[in-house]
Amino acid sequence: MDAPLYYELKKPSNLDPGKKYPVLFMLHGMGSNEKDLPPLVEGFENEMFIFSLRGPIIQPPGYAFFTFQNFGSPDRDTFDHALRTLEAFITYAEQHYPIDAENIFLMGFSQGSIVSMSFAIQNFGRIKGVIALSGYIPTFVKEENKTKNLEKLNIFISHGMQDPVLPYAFALESKNFLEKTKANFSFKSYQAGHFVTEENYNDLRTWLKEQLNTE
């Protein structure tokens, strides 16, 4: 079986035979690629598998996971296809690597964050935790899942208060949804635009380390 998406992989150098490891799947933003996010979690490959995925849609100067119907509203066909493809890739990884199905994490920036949060919500119980950087939960995802109790879903969500690409108000709307569905989330805001600050970098690494230490 071929991998559903192109990817780069970092993993522990000395794998313990018979052991299953936590895993992190990383999804970049629109126009970027699989090399964008790995520096944010450098060093974590000593204790987990880290897959950095490339979006299937060409979006110069890089790639994308879905397209937009209009501002703030993903095209539903390409969006649903992105979620199905992510599910297929996770299944592929489980079949080919010694990863722990109880300790699956997603991490995304911008539209990668949108996919990550949406997938975890729609496939509740599949994902242990999400690092959502500068993204939001689409309206149709919130509407279709508003009655769910997500108290066992762990989410680190962060956003720049001066974000000119995806407004900070989008993040506040996502925060409101997570509160109503009782998700276990940490919400961080920064005096920044559409990028990851040093403080954001430190906060997300602290959160991930805490999640791994509570297994």
Residue, then its C-alpha position, 0 to 999 in steps of 0.5 A: m500500500d502506497a502512502p496516501l500523502y507525501y511525507e517526511l518522517k522523524k523517529p527515535s534512533n533506537l527503537d525498542p522492539g515490541k514497543k509502540y510509540p506516540v505519534l504526531f502528524m503535522l499539517h502545513g499552511m496554504g502555499s507551504n510544504e512539509k518542511d515548514l513545521p518540523p523545526l517547532v518540535e525539534g527534539f521530540e523525535n527522541e520519544m515519538f514518531i513525527f510525520s510531516l505531511r504535504g498537502p495534495i493540492i498544488q498551491p504556489p509556492g507550495y501546496a494546500f490541503f483544501t481550497f476555499q469557497n470564499f473567505g473563511s469558508p472552506d470548499r466542502d468537497t476538497f475539505d472533506h477529501a482532506l479529512r478522508t485522506l488524513e484518515a487514510f494516512i493515519t491508517y497507513a502509518e498504523q499499519h507500517y510503523p509501531i505507533d500507539a493508536e491511543n496516543i495520536f496527536l495532530m499539529g497544524f498551522s493555518q489551514g493545517s490547523i483547520v484540518s487538524m481541529s476539524f478531524a479531531i472533532q468529527n472523529f472524536g476518540r481517534i485523536k488524543g490531542v491537537i496543536a492548532l496554530s493560527g486556525y479556526i473551526p469552520t462553521f459547518v463543523k461546529e454546526e454538525n458537532k455542536t451536541k458532542n461532549l469533547e471533554k476527552l479531547n485535548i487541544f492547544i489553540s493559539h492565535g495572533m491578535q493582529d493576524p491579517v490572514l485569519p482574524y483573531a475573531f475566528a479564534l474566539e469563535s472556536k474558543n466559544f465552541l470548545e467551551k460549549t462542548k467541554a473540550n480540554f483546551s488551552f487558549k493562548s493569544y499573542q501580540a502578533g500576526h499570522f506567524v509563530t512567535e518565540e513565546n508561542y513556540n515555547d508554549l506549544r512545546t511545554w503543552l506537548k511535553e505535558q501531554l506525553n508525560t501524562e500517558 
